[in-house]
Amino acid sequence: MPQLHQSLSLRGCLIPVLTSFERRESREFHFKDAHFHIRTNAWEAVTNRIMAERLNLEAFIKDHPEFQKTLKPIDLALADSLLPETVKRMQQASRLTGLGPMASVAGTMAQLAVEASREAGSPESLVENGGDIYLESVTPLVLGLYAGPLSPFQNLALKILPEQTPLAVCTSSGRMGHSLSFGDCDLVTVFAKEGALADAAATLGGNLVKEDGDIEPALNRLLSINGVLGAIIIRDKRFGTVGELPELIKSLDPDLQAKVSRDDESNFQNSY
């Protein structure tokens, strides 16, 4: 059952910076109109995968422009074995959420980048693509939730344990960032093992919430999607959760850098 709150009492936590992975600041990487923050020991493998997958996706869209334009699932007259990896994953997320496949492009790219890091022998990596995060770690990590400068839910963070990773943490907002949303809420964050699904489901949740009364049914809808682990929705003074979530903590660290929010820069500026 969804839990709805108008205030939260959370354990305070000054985030320790203990491991080499946690000490490492994220590096920025730009390709085309995509903007990434990356933490990895396999920089070349990760950035090469991002560029290759982006070019493969662009080539596919050139031959199938409807794939980029549609706002609902689309049937492709091609066997899955003939599709680029990005397209296969985006198609699956589209079928599960009822949205167009471009709703999952950022989460898909983030996961493929982390997989490249793992394949290159780096067991820890975090890739953020326009507010959509995929991560894998052998130590606990903390991500800060950002619902806007006026939100009463400031300094809210997620403590993610190694056994909870790999994990996608994807966010949509109808009030921040450039991404297409038909709703009106500060933040919808979805957790899943598949980056494409978490991204598309977050977009769906954002579309569903137009007023406070929409929060609970939106949370129920998200949890009904096969593969969604849990979700958080923040709208004004209302805060709702459902499913299996990382521990929510109050961060007292002013330098916490990894914020979960919609970035102004992301993949495909005219997409979700």
C-alpha positions as CSV (number, residue, x, y, z in Angstrom):
1,M,0.0,0.0,0.0
2,P,1.3,3.5,-0.7
3,Q,2.3,5.6,2.2
4,L,1.4,9.3,2.1
5,H,3.1,11.9,4.3
6,Q,2.9,15.7,4.9
7,S,6.0,15.6,7.1
8,L,8.9,13.2,7.6
9,S,11.0,12.4,10.7
10,L,14.2,10.9,9.4
11,R,17.5,9.9,10.9
12,G,20.2,12.5,10.4
13,C,23.3,11.3,8.7
14,L,26.6,13.1,8.0
15,I,27.8,11.2,5.0
16,P,31.2,9.6,5.5
17,V,33.7,9.7,2.6
18,L,35.7,6.6,3.2
19,T,36.4,4.6,0.0
20,S,38.3,5.5,-3.2
21,F,35.0,5.2,-5.1
22,E,33.1,7.6,-2.9
23,R,36.0,10.0,-2.8
24,R,36.2,10.2,-6.6
25,E,34.2,13.1,-8.0
26,S,32.1,12.5,-11.0
27,R,33.5,13.6,-14.4
28,E,31.4,15.2,-17.0
29,F,31.0,13.8,-20.5
30,H,29.2,15.5,-23.3
31,F,28.3,13.8,-26.6
32,K,25.9,15.4,-29.1
33,D,23.2,16.8,-26.9
34,A,23.7,14.3,-24.1
35,H,25.2,15.3,-20.8
36,F,26.6,12.7,-18.4
37,H,28.1,12.6,-14.9
38,I,30.3,9.5,-14.6
39,R,32.1,7.7,-11.8
40,T,34.2,4.8,-13.0
41,N,37.6,3.3,-13.2
42,A,36.9,2.4,-16.8
43,W,36.4,5.8,-18.4
44,E,37.4,4.9,-21.9
45,A,35.2,1.8,-22.0
46,V,32.2,3.7,-20.7
47,T,32.5,6.7,-23.0
48,N,33.2,4.6,-26.0
49,R,30.0,2.6,-25.3
50,I,28.0,5.7,-24.9
51,M,29.1,7.1,-28.2
52,A,28.7,3.8,-30.0
53,E,25.2,3.2,-28.7
54,R,24.1,6.8,-29.4
55,L,25.3,6.5,-33.0
56,N,23.6,3.1,-33.4
57,L,20.3,4.6,-32.1
58,E,20.6,7.7,-34.4
59,A,21.2,5.4,-37.4
60,F,18.1,3.4,-36.5
61,I,16.0,6.6,-36.1
62,K,17.1,7.8,-39.5
63,D,15.6,4.7,-41.1
64,H,12.6,4.6,-38.7
65,P,11.8,8.2,-37.7
66,E,8.4,7.2,-36.2
67,F,10.4,5.5,-33.4
68,Q,11.4,8.9,-32.1
69,K,8.2,10.7,-32.7
70,T,5.6,8.4,-31.3
71,L,4.2,8.9,-27.8
72,K,2.8,5.4,-27.6
73,P,4.2,1.8,-28.2
74,I,5.0,1.1,-31.8
75,D,5.3,-2.2,-33.6
76,L,8.5,-2.6,-35.6
77,A,8.5,-4.9,-38.6
78,L,11.9,-6.3,-37.5
79,A,13.0,-9.2,-35.4
80,D,14.5,-8.3,-32.0
81,S,17.8,-9.9,-33.2
82,L,18.0,-7.2,-35.9
83,L,17.5,-4.3,-33.5
84,P,20.2,-2.2,-31.8
85,E,20.5,-3.0,-28.1
86,T,19.2,0.4,-27.2
87,V,16.0,-0.1,-29.3
88,K,15.3,-3.6,-27.9
89,R,15.4,-2.3,-24.3
90,M,13.4,0.9,-25.1
91,Q,10.8,-1.2,-26.9
92,Q,10.4,-3.5,-23.8
93,A,9.9,-0.5,-21.5
94,S,7.5,1.0,-23.9
95,R,5.3,-2.1,-23.9
96,L,5.3,-2.2,-20.1
97,T,4.4,1.4,-19.6
98,G,2.3,2.3,-22.6
99,L,4.5,5.2,-23.5
100,G,6.6,5.9,-26.6
101,P,10.1,4.3,-26.6
102,M,11.9,7.6,-26.3
103,A,10.6,7.9,-22.7
104,S,13.4,5.5,-21.7
105,V,16.4,6.7,-23.7
106,A,18.4,8.2,-20.8
107,G,17.9,5.3,-18.5
108,T,18.9,2.9,-21.2
109,M,22.1,4.8,-22.0
110,A,23.0,5.0,-18.3
111,Q,22.7,1.2,-17.8
112,L,24.6,0.3,-21.0
113,A,27.4,2.6,-19.8
114,V,27.6,0.9,-16.4
115,E,27.5,-2.5,-18.1
116,A,30.5,-1.4,-20.2
117,S,32.3,-0.5,-17.0
118,R,31.6,-3.9,-15.5
119,E,32.8,-5.7,-18.6
120,A,36.0,-3.7,-18.5
121,G,36.7,-5.0,-15.0
122,S,35.5,-2.1,-12.9
123,P,33.0,-3.4,-10.3
124,E,31.9,0.1,-9.2
125,S,30.4,2.7,-11.4
126,L,27.7,5.4,-11.4
127,V,26.3,7.1,-14.5
128,E,23.8,9.9,-14.5
129,N,22.2,11.0,-17.7
130,G,19.9,13.9,-17.3
131,G,18.8,13.0,-13.8
132,D,18.5,9.2,-14.6
133,I,21.0,7.1,-12.7
134,Y,22.3,3.6,-13.0
135,L,24.8,2.4,-10.5
136,E,26.7,-0.6,-9.2
137,S,28.8,-0.5,-6.1
138,V,30.5,-2.7,-3.5
139,T,30.2,0.0,-0.8
140,P,27.1,2.0,0.5
141,L,26.3,5.1,-1.5
142,V,24.1,8.1,-0.8
143,L,22.1,10.0,-3.4
144,G,20.4,13.2,-2.5
145,L,16.8,13.8,-3.6
146,Y,16.1,17.3,-5.0
147,A,12.5,18.4,-5.4
148,G,13.2,22.1,-6.0
149,P,14.4,25.0,-3.8
150,L,11.0,25.6,-2.1
151,S,10.2,22.0,-1.3
152,P,9.6,21.2,2.4
153,F,11.4,17.9,1.8
154,Q,14.9,19.4,1.8
155,N,18.1,17.4,2.6
156,L,16.3,14.1,1.8
157,A,18.6,11.3,0.7
158,L,18.7,7.7,-0.2
159,K,21.2,5.3,1.3
160,I,21.8,2.5,-1.2
161,L,23.5,-0.7,-0.1
162,P,25.8,-2.8,-2.2
163,E,23.3,-5.7,-2.2
164,Q,20.7,-3.4,-3.7
165,T,22.8,-2.8,-6.8
166,P,22.9,-2.8,-9.7
167,L,20.0,-0.4,-9.6
168,A,18.3,2.2,-11.7
169,V,17.1,5.4,-10.0
170,C,15.2,7.5,-12.5
171,T,13.3,10.7,-12.1
172,S,10.7,12.8,-13.9
173,S,9.4,16.2,-13.0
174,G,6.6,18.3,-14.4
175,R,8.2,21.4,-12.9
176,M,11.9,21.1,-13.5
177,G,14.0,20.4,-16.6
178,H,13.2,20.3,-20.3
179,S,11.8,16.8,-20.5
180,L,8.2,16.3,-21.8
181,S,5.7,15.8,-19.0
182,F,1.9,16.0,-19.0
183,G,1.7,16.2,-15.2
184,D,2.3,18.7,-12.4
185,C,4.5,17.4,-9.6
186,D,7.9,18.2,-8.2
187,L,9.4,14.7,-8.5
188,V,8.7,11.1,-9.4
189,T,11.5,8.7,-8.7
190,V,11.3,5.1,-9.7
191,F,13.6,2.2,-8.7
192,A,14.1,-0.9,-11.0
193,K,16.8,-3.2,-12.1
194,E,16.3,-2.1,-15.7
195,G,17.3,1.5,-16.6
196,A,14.9,1.7,-19.5
197,L,11.9,0.6,-17.3
198,A,12.7,2.9,-14.4
199,D,13.0,5.9,-16.8
200,A,9.8,5.2,-18.7
201,A,7.9,4.5,-15.5
202,A,9.1,7.7,-13.9
203,T,7.8,9.6,-16.9
204,L,4.5,7.7,-16.6
205,G,4.2,8.6,-12.9
206,G,4.9,12.3,-13.7
207,N,2.2,12.3,-16.4
208,L,-0.4,10.8,-14.0
209,V,0.0,13.4,-11.2
210,K,-1.8,16.7,-11.8
211,E,-3.1,17.2,-8.3
212,D,-2.6,15.9,-4.7
213,G,-5.3,13.3,-5.1
214,D,-3.5,11.7,-8.0
215,I,-0.5,10.6,-5.9
216,E,-1.8,7.4,-4.4
217,P,-3.4,6.0,-7.6
218,A,-0.2,6.9,-9.5
219,L,1.9,5.0,-6.9
220,N,-0.4,2.0,-7.3
221,R,-0.1,2.1,-11.0
222,L,3.7,2.2,-10.9
223,L,4.0,-0.7,-8.6
224,S,1.7,-2.8,-10.8
225,I,4.2,-2.6,-13.6
226,N,6.3,-5.8,-13.8
227,G,9.9,-5.0,-12.8
228,V,9.2,-1.8,-10.9
229,L,10.6,-2.2,-7.3
230,G,9.3,1.0,-5.8
231,A,8.6,4.7,-6.3
232,I,8.6,8.1,-4.6
233,I,6.3,11.0,-5.5
234,I,6.7,14.5,-4.2
235,R,4.2,17.3,-4.9
236,D,4.2,20.5,-2.9
237,K,3.7,19.4,0.7
238,R,2.7,15.8,-0.1
239,F,5.2,12.9,-0.1
240,G,4.2,9.4,-1.1
241,T,6.1,6.1,-1.3
242,V,5.4,2.6,-2.4
243,G,7.3,-0.7,-2.8
244,E,10.9,-1.6,-1.9
245,L,13.0,1.5,-1.4
246,P,16.5,2.3,-0.3
247,E,16.6,3.7,3.2
248,L,15.5,7.3,3.4
249,I,17.8,9.5,5.5
250,K,18.3,13.1,6.2
251,S,21.6,14.3,4.8
252,L,23.5,16.9,6.8
253,D,26.3,17.0,4.3
254,P,26.2,20.4,2.3
255,D,28.6,19.0,-0.3
256,L,26.4,16.0,-1.3
257,Q,26.8,16.2,-5.1
258,A,24.7,13.3,-6.5
259,K,21.3,14.8,-6.7
260,V,18.4,12.8,-8.1
261,S,16.5,15.4,-10.2
262,R,15.8,16.3,-13.8
263,D,18.8,17.9,-15.4
264,D,18.4,20.7,-18.0
265,E,20.6,18.7,-20.3
266,S,19.8,15.2,-21.5
267,N,19.5,13.0,-24.5
268,F,17.4,14.0,-27.5
269,Q,16.2,17.5,-26.5
270,N,12.7,16.9,-28.1
271,S,12.1,13.6,-26.3
272,Y,10.6,12.8,-22.9
